[in-house]
Amino acid sequence: MTTHVLDTATGRPAAGMAAHLYAVEGDDLRLVRSVVTNADGRVDGPVLAGDDLVAGVYELRFHAGDYLRTSGAALTDPPFLDVVPIRFGISDPTAHYHVPLLISPYGYSTYRGS
């Protein structure tokens, strides 16, 4: 499972954005891995791979507010977007899952990438 983040307000990769991957277990979340995007807005290597990639429900929480603050974006206090959660399911652990985030100070989108 991989991810990347693009800053649609600047048209550049969102370098330095922290994200945490959680496994959703009923009403509980279990932290699986914490990552930070590189200069290309990607994570160095997969977020989840091998024996760790199992079927289930996961949530990626992107720390967009921290990134937007450090990027110099003009934000309200509190910011409109702070932590952006994306909850998704992995049904086939042998398949590749790519969960990108397109972010700006007032909106975001995602999709299942390739």
Beta strands, then each sheet from edge to edge (+ up, - down):
strand 1: 5-7
strand 2: 12-13
strand 3: 18-25
strand 4: 28-36
strand 5: 56-63
strand 6: 83-90
strand 7: 101-104
strand 8: 107-110
sheet 1: 2+ 1- 7- 8+
sheet 2: 4+ 3- 5+ 6-
end
